[in-house]
Amino acid sequence: MEQKQRKIETVLFDMDGTLLDSLDGLMASTNAALIRCGYPPRTRGEIRAFVGNGVGKLIERALPGGLGNPDYGACLAAFKEDYKTAMFTGTRPYPGMTALAADLRRAGIRTAVVSNKIESAVEALARRFFGDTLEAAVGDRPGRQRKPAPDGVLAALDALGMGTDTAVYVGDSEVDLETARNAGVPCLAVCWGNRTEAQLRAAGAERIFADAAALREALL
């Protein structure tokens, strides 16, 4: 059983691959944008590997030639337009995560989501699948650096009126591990999302959880 290392008063979650299995919607919008701009679609495995650094980086990785491709701007715009509706396509909470978030709140622990998704999408998805269980939803918006910069984590903590000393960050990728380090909070890694346990260990994860029940033991 995982040992609690310190008192936890705030739990911040990543969204894609941590709270939500959202790969279907991301894949649908990425491929819709690529096809609209005249490029072949990407496989599910490729999309899974591309996510984690925001939609700009997703399209950069998916589009042949990346930022150097003259169609980059049009492809990114096409993704954003399509994702307004496709964000809900096949998207669902990972098993046990809705109940865990609710249990945390009942225990008096503050909760929020911090993602590299466009902030309006983070807010919409948090409302749809978690109601008011998540007290703050922080995403990508102008003027704030994306993860792995600590800005989103610090913004969420500020919104909750909490500090880094009793906070933890839960995520599923190398970006989340780096974000937590930059923010000065521990990272609890989960291997049910877009990275395997081996990939997370290679990225420096020390505490890795395979399901919500194990994560719950560490948090409550």
C-alpha positions in Angstrom: 0.0 0.0 0.0 1.2 3.5 -0.8 2.2 5.6 2.2 0.9 9.1 2.6 4.0 11.3 2.8 2.4 14.5 4.1 -0.9 16.1 4.9 -2.8 16.6 1.7 -5.3 19.5 1.6 -5.5 20.1 -2.2 -5.5 17.7 -5.1 -4.9 19.1 -8.6 -5.7 16.8 -11.5 -4.6 16.7 -15.1 -7.5 16.2 -17.4 -6.7 14.1 -20.6 -5.5 10.7 -19.6 -6.0 11.3 -15.9 -9.6 12.3 -15.2 -11.0 11.7 -18.7 -10.5 9.2 -21.5 -10.8 11.8 -24.2 -8.7 10.3 -27.0 -11.6 9.7 -29.3 -12.5 13.4 -29.5 -8.9 14.5 -29.9 -8.4 12.0 -32.6 -11.6 12.9 -34.4 -10.8 16.6 -34.5 -7.1 16.1 -35.4 -8.0 13.9 -38.3 -10.9 16.1 -39.4 -8.5 19.1 -39.5 -5.8 17.1 -41.4 -8.2 15.8 -44.0 -9.7 19.3 -44.5 -6.3 20.6 -45.2 -5.4 17.8 -47.6 -3.3 15.5 -45.4 -3.8 11.8 -44.4 -5.2 11.0 -41.0 -3.1 9.8 -38.1 -3.6 6.5 -36.2 -4.9 6.2 -32.6 -1.4 5.3 -31.4 0.1 8.3 -33.0 -2.5 10.7 -31.6 -1.9 9.2 -28.1 1.8 9.9 -28.4 1.2 13.5 -29.6 -1.1 14.7 -26.8 0.0 16.4 -23.6 1.4 19.8 -24.6 -1.7 21.5 -25.8 -3.5 21.7 -29.1 -0.8 23.7 -30.9 1.8 21.1 -30.2 -0.7 18.3 -31.1 -1.2 19.8 -34.6 2.5 20.6 -34.9 3.2 16.9 -34.3 0.4 15.5 -36.5 0.9 17.8 -39.5 3.8 16.8 -41.9 6.4 19.5 -41.6 5.0 20.8 -38.3 5.3 24.5 -37.8 7.2 24.9 -41.0 4.1 23.7 -43.0 2.2 26.7 -44.5 -1.0 25.0 -43.6 -0.3 24.9 -39.9 -2.5 27.9 -39.0 -5.4 26.7 -41.1 -5.1 23.2 -39.6 -5.0 24.5 -36.1 -8.0 26.7 -36.7 -9.9 23.7 -38.2 -9.1 21.6 -35.1 -10.4 24.3 -32.7 -13.6 24.7 -34.6 -14.3 20.9 -34.9 -13.4 20.3 -31.2 -16.1 22.6 -29.9 -18.5 19.7 -30.5 -16.1 16.7 -30.9 -14.7 17.2 -27.4 -17.6 15.1 -26.1 -17.2 12.3 -28.7 -16.5 9.1 -26.8 -15.2 11.1 -23.8 -15.8 9.5 -20.4 -14.3 9.6 -16.9 -11.8 6.8 -16.1 -13.3 4.1 -13.8 -13.6 5.4 -10.2 -12.5 9.0 -10.9 -15.9 10.6 -10.5 -16.4 8.9 -7.2 -12.8 9.7 -6.1 -13.3 13.4 -6.8 -16.5 13.4 -4.8 -14.9 11.5 -1.9 -12.1 14.1 -1.8 -14.6 16.9 -1.5 -16.6 15.2 1.2 -13.3 14.8 3.1 -12.7 18.5 3.0 -9.9 18.3 0.4 -9.9 21.0 -2.2 -9.9 19.9 -5.9 -9.2 21.4 -9.3 -8.2 20.5 -12.8 -5.1 21.9 -14.6 -4.8 21.1 -18.3 -3.1 22.3 -21.4 -6.4 22.1 -23.2 -8.1 25.4 -24.2 -9.6 26.8 -21.1 -13.1 26.9 -22.4 -12.9 23.2 -23.2 -11.5 22.4 -19.8 -14.4 24.2 -18.2 -17.0 22.6 -20.4 -15.7 19.1 -19.8 -15.3 19.6 -16.1 -18.9 20.7 -15.8 -20.2 17.9 -18.0 -18.5 15.1 -16.2 -17.8 16.4 -12.7 -20.4 19.0 -12.0 -19.3 21.2 -9.1 -17.0 18.6 -7.7 -13.9 20.3 -9.2 -13.7 23.8 -7.7 -11.5 25.3 -10.4 -10.8 24.5 -14.0 -7.6 26.0 -15.4 -6.5 25.6 -19.0 -4.6 27.2 -21.8 -5.4 30.9 -22.3 -3.5 34.0 -23.6 -1.1 35.4 -21.1 -0.4 32.2 -19.1 2.3 29.7 -20.0 1.2 26.1 -20.6 2.5 23.1 -18.7 5.3 22.3 -17.9 5.5 25.9 -16.7 4.0 26.1 -13.2 1.6 28.9 -14.0 -1.5 26.7 -14.3 -0.9 24.9 -11.0 -0.2 28.2 -9.3 -3.3 29.8 -10.8 -5.5 26.9 -9.6 -4.0 27.1 -6.1 -4.6 30.9 -6.0 -8.2 30.4 -7.1 -8.7 28.0 -4.2 -6.8 30.1 -1.7 -4.3 27.3 -1.0 -0.6 26.8 -1.1 1.9 24.4 -2.6 2.9 23.0 0.8 -0.1 20.8 1.2 -0.9 20.2 -2.5 -0.3 17.3 -4.9 -0.6 17.0 -8.6 -2.0 13.9 -10.3 -1.1 13.3 -14.0 -0.3 10.7 -16.6 2.6 12.1 -18.6 6.1 13.4 -18.6 4.7 16.9 -18.9 2.8 16.4 -15.7 5.9 15.2 -13.8 7.9 18.2 -15.0 5.0 20.6 -14.2 4.8 19.3 -10.6 8.5 19.7 -10.2 8.5 23.2 -11.5 5.6 24.1 -9.2 7.2 22.5 -6.2 4.5 19.9 -5.5 4.7 16.1 -5.5 3.3 14.3 -8.5 1.3 11.1 -8.3 1.5 9.5 -11.7 -1.2 7.3 -13.2 -0.6 4.7 -15.8 -4.1 4.2 -17.1 -3.9 7.1 -19.5 -1.6 8.1 -22.4 1.7 6.8 -21.0 2.7 3.3 -19.7 4.2 2.6 -16.3 7.6 2.1 -18.0 7.4 5.4 -19.7 6.5 7.2 -16.5 9.4 5.5 -14.6 11.8 6.5 -17.4 10.6 10.1 -16.9 11.3 10.0 -13.2 8.0 9.0 -11.6 8.4 7.5 -8.2 4.8 6.9 -7.2 2.7 5.3 -9.9 -0.9 4.1 -9.6 -2.7 1.6 -11.8 -6.3 2.4 -10.8 -8.4 4.8 -8.9 -8.7 2.6 -5.8 -4.9 2.6 -5.3 -4.8 6.4 -5.8 -7.6 6.8 -3.3 -5.6 5.0 -0.7 -2.8 7.5 -1.2 -5.0 10.6 -1.1 -7.5 9.8 1.7 
